[in-house]
Structures are given as C-alpha cells and as structure tokens.
Amino acid sequence: MAHHPLNYTIHFFLELAGLYALGLWGWTFTDNTLLRIILMLGLPLLAAAVWGIFGTEGDSRGAPVVKVPGWVRLVIEFGYFGLATWAFFAAGATTAGWVFGIVALVQMLTAYDRLGWLLSH
C-alpha cells in the first residue's frame, strides 16, 4: 500500500491536533481545577491508547497490539476525527472546528486507496 508522503504528514498533524482538541475540551468542560487537569490529560491519553492499540494486520502503521478488521479501524479513525471536531466546537473554538473537520474529511477521502484497503481487510 503506497501513500503520498504529504498525505501521511497531514494525517499525522491531524492526529496531534485531535489530541489537542480533546485536551482543550477537557480544560473548558468545568471550572474545577483538578477535574480540568484530569480531563485535559486523560482524554488525549485515552484516545492515543485506543488509536495505538487497535489496528489492522498489514496496515502501514505496523503490527497492531489488538487486531481488528479494517472496517473497525476505519470506524475508530472516523470516530476519532469526528470526536475531535466536536471537541473544538464544544470548547468554543468554532473556526478551528470547521478547519479541522474539513481538512480531516478531505484527507481521509483523498486516501481512497487506504480506505478501500481497510474495507477489504
């Protein structure tokens, strides 16, 4: 499965921006300082763990810890980017939410070869 390096790069930065979005939402969720810190750190860590643990055998991401069918991995990826988009909006970062959501959708759709591969595995 060959992918354009620019697509990989954009995908990587979207992953990082998604973690930021979850942390931002965690920080804005409450005025309780302790809960803010827990959510700001815990939500991105939980998302990163799910992202890194569940994978499809043969994917370019390397050997998965827990093997799942390609369609499950696709649900995880779309779910992650959708949740991150929502988190930007919920945190009041509307412009960031629109930009992130549109870039994430375009990036996923331009990786049509990977989408097809995931759906066939």
C-alpha positions as CSV (number, residue, x, y, z in Angstrom):
1,M,0.0,0.0,0.0
2,A,1.8,3.1,-1.2
3,H,0.6,6.5,0.1
4,H,1.8,10.0,-0.8
5,P,4.2,11.4,2.0
6,L,2.2,14.6,2.1
7,N,-1.0,12.7,2.9
8,Y,0.9,10.9,5.8
9,T,2.2,14.2,7.1
10,I,-1.2,15.8,7.1
11,H,-2.7,12.7,8.7
12,F,0.0,12.8,11.5
13,F,-0.7,16.5,12.2
14,L,-4.4,15.9,12.3
15,E,-3.8,13.2,14.9
16,L,-1.9,15.6,17.0
17,A,-4.5,18.4,16.5
18,G,-7.1,15.9,17.6
19,L,-5.3,15.2,20.8
20,Y,-5.1,18.9,21.4
21,A,-8.8,19.3,20.7
22,L,-9.7,16.7,23.3
23,G,-7.4,18.3,25.9
24,L,-8.9,21.7,25.1
25,W,-12.4,20.5,25.6
26,G,-11.3,18.7,28.8
27,W,-9.9,22.0,30.1
28,T,-13.1,24.0,29.2
29,F,-15.5,21.4,30.5
30,T,-15.5,22.5,34.1
31,D,-14.2,25.2,36.5
32,N,-12.9,22.5,38.9
33,T,-9.2,22.7,38.6
34,L,-8.5,19.1,39.5
35,L,-11.1,17.8,37.1
36,R,-9.8,20.1,34.4
37,I,-6.3,18.7,34.7
38,I,-7.6,15.1,34.8
39,L,-9.7,15.6,31.6
40,M,-7.1,17.7,29.8
41,L,-4.5,15.0,30.2
42,G,-6.7,11.9,30.5
43,L,-8.8,12.3,27.4
44,P,-5.9,12.6,24.9
45,L,-4.1,9.7,26.7
46,L,-7.2,7.5,26.4
47,A,-7.7,8.5,22.7
48,A,-4.0,7.9,21.9
49,A,-4.2,4.5,23.6
50,V,-7.2,3.4,21.6
51,W,-5.6,4.8,18.4
52,G,-2.4,2.9,19.0
53,I,-3.7,-0.4,20.4
54,F,-6.4,-1.3,17.8
55,G,-5.1,-1.9,14.2
56,T,-5.5,-4.0,11.1
57,E,-2.9,-6.6,10.2
58,G,-0.8,-5.5,7.3
59,D,-1.6,-1.8,7.7
60,S,1.3,0.6,7.3
61,R,1.0,1.6,11.0
62,G,2.9,-1.5,12.0
63,A,1.9,-4.6,13.9
64,P,-1.2,-4.0,15.9
65,V,-1.5,-4.9,19.6
66,V,-5.1,-5.9,19.1
67,K,-6.0,-7.0,15.6
68,V,-9.3,-5.7,14.3
69,P,-11.0,-5.9,10.9
70,G,-10.3,-3.0,8.6
71,W,-13.8,-1.6,8.9
72,V,-13.4,-1.4,12.7
73,R,-10.2,0.5,12.3
74,L,-12.0,2.8,9.9
75,V,-14.8,3.4,12.4
76,I,-12.1,4.2,15.0
77,E,-10.4,6.7,12.7
78,F,-13.6,8.5,11.6
79,G,-14.9,8.4,15.2
80,Y,-11.6,10.0,16.5
81,F,-11.6,12.8,13.9
82,G,-15.4,13.3,14.4
83,L,-14.9,13.5,18.2
84,A,-12.0,15.9,17.8
85,T,-14.1,18.1,15.5
86,W,-16.9,18.1,18.0
87,A,-14.4,18.9,20.9
88,F,-13.2,22.0,19.1
89,F,-16.8,23.2,18.7
90,A,-17.8,22.3,22.3
91,A,-14.7,24.2,23.6
92,G,-15.8,27.3,21.7
93,A,-13.1,27.1,19.0
94,T,-15.6,27.2,16.2
95,T,-13.1,28.2,13.4
96,A,-10.7,25.5,14.5
97,G,-13.6,23.0,14.5
98,W,-14.6,23.9,10.9
99,V,-11.0,23.9,9.6
100,F,-10.1,20.7,11.4
101,G,-13.3,18.9,10.3
102,I,-12.9,19.9,6.7
103,V,-9.2,19.1,6.5
104,A,-9.7,15.7,8.2
105,L,-12.6,14.8,5.9
106,V,-10.7,15.8,2.8
107,Q,-7.6,14.0,4.0
108,M,-9.5,10.8,4.7
109,L,-11.2,10.9,1.3
110,T,-8.0,11.6,-0.6
111,A,-6.6,8.5,0.9
112,Y,-9.1,6.4,-1.0
113,D,-6.6,3.6,-1.7
114,R,-6.2,3.1,2.1
115,L,-10.0,3.4,2.6
116,G,-10.5,0.7,0.0
117,W,-7.8,-1.5,1.5
118,L,-9.3,-1.2,5.0
119,L,-12.7,-2.1,3.8
120,S,-11.3,-5.2,2.1
121,H,-9.5,-6.5,5.1
